Amino acid sequence: MLEEIYRQNAEGFVKGLTRFSRDREAAMDAVQQAFLQGLRHRETLEGLAGGQARAWLYTAAKNALTDQKRRQTRLLSVEADAELPAPVEDIEDRLLLSGLMEALSDEQREIVQMRYFAGFNASEIGKALDLPAATVRTKLRAALVKMRNELNKE
């Protein structure tokens, strides 16, 4: 059944999603991802009528495309924002902050920049870095403790 739906509808799904996203390659990836998801849920799909299974697969493809575009947008935004200087007015404060940031590991520095300079929350950072939100919060807390300790040394 899944193979038949694929033969009859895959190209139509790609065309519809290409119109939606204006990106044929992304649409093709989303359709492929949806049919792979369909293979994993084959028993569920076989219990549905033909039109319902087709709708399930199209919805899965559209959701995959939407998720892909959100991830791509978020990562581009993170990369652009990560390079911005700290919003500190006083040059002495900026130099101090720069020194504190240098004490952090690359991962900690990235998390601090994303949280405090780009304005992302722990869930958004976790999605961008493929980490659980709780792990992001733990790493952020550790980074802030490290920065506080460096500040107290001076």
C-alpha positions in Angstrom: 0.0 0.0 0.0 2.7 2.5 0.9 4.6 1.8 -2.3 1.5 2.4 -4.3 0.9 5.7 -2.5 4.5 6.7 -3.2 4.2 5.9 -6.9 1.0 7.8 -7.3 1.6 10.8 -5.1 5.3 11.4 -4.4 5.8 13.8 -7.3 2.6 15.6 -6.5 3.7 16.0 -2.9 7.0 17.4 -4.1 5.3 19.9 -6.4 2.9 21.1 -3.7 5.7 21.5 -1.2 7.9 23.2 -3.7 5.1 25.8 -4.3 4.8 26.1 -0.5 8.6 26.5 0.2 10.0 27.6 -3.2 12.8 25.1 -2.6 12.4 21.8 -4.6 15.4 20.1 -3.0 14.0 20.8 0.5 10.6 19.6 -0.7 12.1 16.4 -2.0 13.9 15.8 1.3 10.7 16.4 3.2 8.8 13.9 1.1 11.5 11.3 1.5 11.5 11.9 5.3 7.7 11.5 5.4 7.8 8.2 3.5 10.5 6.9 5.8 8.4 7.9 8.7 5.5 6.1 7.0 7.6 3.0 6.9 8.2 3.2 10.6 4.5 3.6 11.1 3.4 1.2 8.4 0.9 -0.7 10.6 -0.9 2.5 11.5 -1.0 3.6 7.8 -2.4 0.2 6.7 -5.3 0.6 9.1 -6.3 3.9 7.4 -8.3 4.3 4.3 -6.3 5.2 1.2 -7.2 8.9 1.3 -6.4 9.1 5.0 -3.0 7.5 4.6 -2.2 9.9 1.8 -3.3 12.9 3.9 -1.2 11.5 6.8 1.9 11.3 4.6 1.4 14.7 3.1 1.0 16.3 6.5 4.1 14.5 7.7 6.0 15.9 4.7 4.7 19.4 5.2 5.7 19.2 8.9 9.1 17.9 8.0 9.6 20.8 5.6 8.4 23.3 8.1 10.8 21.9 10.8 13.6 21.9 8.3 13.0 25.5 7.4 12.7 26.6 11.0 16.0 24.9 11.9 17.7 26.5 8.9 16.4 29.9 9.8 17.3 29.6 13.5 20.9 28.4 12.7 21.4 31.3 10.2 20.1 33.7 12.8 22.3 32.2 15.5 25.4 32.4 13.3 24.6 36.1 12.4 23.9 37.1 16.0 26.9 35.2 17.5 29.3 37.6 15.8 27.8 40.7 17.3 29.8 42.5 19.9 28.5 42.6 23.5 26.0 45.5 24.0 28.2 47.1 26.5 28.7 50.9 26.3 31.8 51.4 28.4 35.1 50.3 26.8 36.4 49.1 30.2 33.3 46.9 30.7 33.6 45.6 27.2 37.2 44.6 27.7 36.4 43.0 31.0 33.5 41.0 29.5 35.7 40.0 26.6 38.3 38.6 29.0 35.6 36.7 31.0 34.3 35.2 27.8 37.8 34.0 26.8 37.9 31.9 30.0 35.0 29.9 28.7 35.1 26.8 26.5 33.9 27.3 22.9 30.7 25.5 23.8 30.1 27.6 26.9 30.9 30.8 25.0 28.4 29.9 22.2 25.7 29.2 24.7 26.3 32.4 26.6 26.3 34.4 23.3 23.1 32.7 22.1 21.3 33.3 25.5 22.4 36.8 26.4 23.3 38.5 23.1 21.0 36.8 20.7 18.1 36.4 23.1 17.3 32.7 22.6 15.8 30.6 25.4 17.2 27.2 26.5 14.8 25.3 24.3 15.8 27.2 21.2 19.5 26.9 22.0 19.0 23.2 22.6 17.4 22.7 19.2 20.1 24.7 17.5 22.9 22.7 19.2 21.1 19.4 19.4 21.1 19.3 23.2 18.3 18.9 25.7 17.1 22.2 27.2 18.0 21.0 30.7 21.6 20.4 29.5 21.7 23.9 28.0 20.6 25.4 31.4 23.2 23.3 33.2 26.0 24.4 30.8 24.9 28.0 31.0 24.9 27.9 34.8 28.4 26.4 34.8 29.6 29.2 32.4 28.2 31.9 34.6 29.9 30.4 37.7 33.1 30.3 35.7 32.8 33.9 34.7 31.9 34.9 38.2 35.0 33.1 39.6 37.2 34.8 37.0 35.8 38.2 37.9 36.5 37.5 41.6 40.1 36.6 40.8 40.6 40.1 39.5 
